[in-house]
C-alpha cells in the first residue's frame, strides 16, 4: 500500500505542541483545550482497569489485555487514573525498563482490504493511552459524567502508542489529525454506567461514531498515514 502524508505541517506542529510529553515521564501533558480550564477542579481517581477479550456475541476484540488480569494504578508499573484534567491516563511502561504489563493489538482487519501494512510492536514497548476533548463534541471531565445533571456519556479522542526497539507508531481514535469532521476514525465513547459504585466504560462505538471501532495508524510524528484499521475494544474503569 502506498504511504500517504498528512497535508498540513501547520496542523502537525499544533498537535505535537498540544500532546508533548516530558522526557522522563510517560504521562501525557493535558490537551490544550483542557488546560485552558474546562477540566480544572476535579480530583484524580486512581483506577482498576479491566480490558475485555470478547464482545457480547463472543467476537474477539482487537485491542486486548495481556492475560494477567486487572490493571491497577500503582501496581506492576501501571499508571491508571482519571486525572485532574478529567481525562483517562493509562500507562504500562516506565521508559527506563521494559513493561511488566502491556496491551495487545491485532491489525489484521484493515478498512482497505488491499492494505498489507502490519506494524510489529513489541508487547514490552506498549506504553500509553490518553484521552481528551474533541473539537466536535462538548467536553465534560469524566469524573462528572452522570452526576450533577451532566449526561452519562460523551465522545472524546483516544490516542495509543505502540513501539518496538526501533520504531514507534500512534493509534488514533479521532485524535490529532483525525479530529476532523467526517473523520475516518471513530470517537472513543466514555459512559458512566453506575454512580455508586462508580463505573465507567470506554469503547469506540456509539451514536457519535458511525465508523465504529476504526482507528488510524500513523508514524510517531504523525506525518505518515499507514491506513485505517478496525480495532474495537472495551475498557471498564473502577476506582481502585
N, C-alpha and C positions, 0 to 999 in steps of 0.2 A: 504494500500500500504506500502511496506517495505521502510523505510527511508534509503537512501544511503549517504555515507560520501565522501567528497572530498578526492582525492587520495594523494595530496601533501601538507603537512603542511607548506613547504617552500613557496609555492605559496601563501597560505593564509596569511602568515606573510607579503609578499610583497604587497598584495592588501590592507591589513589593514594599512600598513605604507603609501601607496600612497593615501589612502582615509580617513585618520584620520581627526577628527573634533575637534575644540576647545570645551571644556566642556560647555562654556557659550554661544555659538552661534550656530544656525542651519546651518550656511554657511559651505559648504564643503571646505576643502583645495583643491587647484588646483591639477589635476593629475600630477604625476611626469614628464611625458613626456612633459606636457605643461609648468610646472615651469622651465624646462630646458631652456626656452627662445623662443620657437616657437610661443607662444601666446602673448609674451610681446609687448607692444607698441600700443595696441588698446584701445580705450576709452570705458568705460562702457556705456551701453544703458539701461536706465530704461524702462520697458515694460508694456504693457497691453496685457494679455494673454486670448485668447478665447479657451475653450475646447469644441469641437463639441460633440453632443449627438448621432448623427446618420451619417452613410456614405451616399454617393450619391444615393444608392439604398434603403435607409431608414432602413438599418440594424443598430441596436444599437451598439455603441462602448462599450467595456468592461472596459475602463477607462473613466469616465465622470466627469463633474463638479458637483458642489453642488446645481445647480439651481439658484444661486444668481447672475449670470451674469459674466461680465469680471473681471478677477483678475488683479488688478492694483498695481504696485510697490509702497510701502509706504502707502497703504490704507488697513485697516482691517487686520493688522499684516502680510500682504503679502510682501514677497521679490520676485521680478521677474525682472531679468536683464540678459543681455548679459554682462558678467563681463570682467575685464581687461585681463583675460586669454583667451578670445574668446570662452567661454563656456556659456551654459544656466544654470542659478541658479534660482530655483523656490521653495520657502518655504512658508508654511502656518501655522507654529506653532512656538511659541517663546521659548518653553521648560519651561517657568515659569507659563504658564496657558494654558488652553485648546484652541484649534484653533477656530478662528472666521469663517474662510473659510476652505474648505477641498476639497479633490478629492475622488470620489467613485470608487470601484473596484468590478468586477463581475468575480469570479474564477470558474464559472460553466461550463467552456469549456476546461478541461484538454486535452492535446495531447493524453495521455494514458487514454482511456475511463474507465479503471479499477481503476484509481486513485480517491479515495474517500476523500482525504485530502482537507479541506477547511479552510483557516485561518479565524480568526474572528476579524479583525481590527476594532477599533473604529474610526468613522469619525473624532472625536475630537483629535485623536492622529496621523493622517496622516500629515507628515510634509515636506519631501523634495524630489525634483527631481534634479538630477545633470547629466551633460553630460561631455564628454571628448573624447580624442583621442583614437582610437582603434589601436592596433598594426598591423592591417591588412588593413588599409586604410590611405592614406595621410591626415594629419590634416591641416585645414585652419581655423583661427578664424572665427566664424560665421558672425561677422560684415563684413568680407572681401569677403564673398561669392557673386558671381555675379558682382563684380566690379574689376577694375584694371586688367582685364584679367583672373581673377580667375573663376573656374567653379561655377555654380549656386547651385550645390548640393554636399553633402558629406555624408559619412557613419561614424557614431560615436557611442559611447556607451551611454546608459542612465541607470541610477540607481534610484530607487524609494524606499523610506522607508515607511512602514506601521506598526502600533503598536496598542496594547490595553494597559490596565493598567499593565499587567504582562509580555507581550511578544512582541517582535519586529521581523519583517521579512524584507528581502530585495527582491525587484523585480528587476531583472537584464536583460536588453537587451544588450547582448554582452559585459557586464561589468565584470571585475574581472575574476573569474574562468570561465566565459562564453566567454571571449575574446580569443577564440582558433579557429584554422582552422576547418571548417565544424561544427561550433557551432550549438547546437540545438536551440539556441535563435536567434532572429532577430537583425540586426542592427537598430538603430534609424537613419532615413534619414532626414536630415535637408536641406531645399531648400529655396533659396531666390526667391520669386515669383514676387517681384516688387522692383525696386530700389528707385523710388520716386513716391509715398511714400514708405518707406521701409516696407516690409512684408516678414516674414519667416514662414515656416511651419515645423512641426516635426511629423513624423509618422513612425511606424515600418514596412514599406513596401517599396519595390523598387527593382531595379535591383540587389543590393548587398545583399538583404535579401530573399533568396529562401524559408526560413521558415517564411513567412510573419506573423507579429503580435505576434510571440511567445516569451514569457519571462520565465525565470527561477524564481522559488520561493525558497528562501533559508532562513535558520536561520540568525539571526543578525550577527553572527560571520562567516557565510558562510559555516560552517562545515557540515550542514545537508541540503541536497537537497530534497525538498518535491515534486518536479516534475516541468513539463513544462506546461504552460497554454497559451491559445490564449487570448491575451489582446490587441486587436487593439485599437488605439487612434488616435486623430488628434488635434494637438495644432496649433493655429495661433498666431504669435508674432508680435506686432507692437510697435514702440516707444510710450510711454505714452504721 
